[in-house]
């Protein structure tokens, strides 16, 4: 039997929805945390509130000047971000995946990757 699946990251959450298709039944939704499967990166919305990011990932990014993850990264970069921009914050790396106008739409968060800013 062949099983197809789709992974859908819920922005602003460590949960990932999995839809399984076995050809006989409707999709089955399953949720798990990336920490359960050893995932070292997650996809996040740039509009994720920074305070929620800090709580969810046990981090302490300064949320006094910025309200969203995208705004924080924009400020750290010091210029309008572009897709592909990467920056290190402590031991973590953030990569701008997608922009929507002047807004950071999607970010890839690599926890503990420790790479340098490019």
Beta strands, then each sheet from edge to edge (+ up, - down):
strand 1: 4-9
strand 2: 15-21
strand 3: 28-33
strand 4: 41-45
strand 5: 86-89
strand 6: 92-100
strand 7: 103-110
sheet 1: 1+ 2- 3+
sheet 2: 4+ 7- 6+ 5-
end
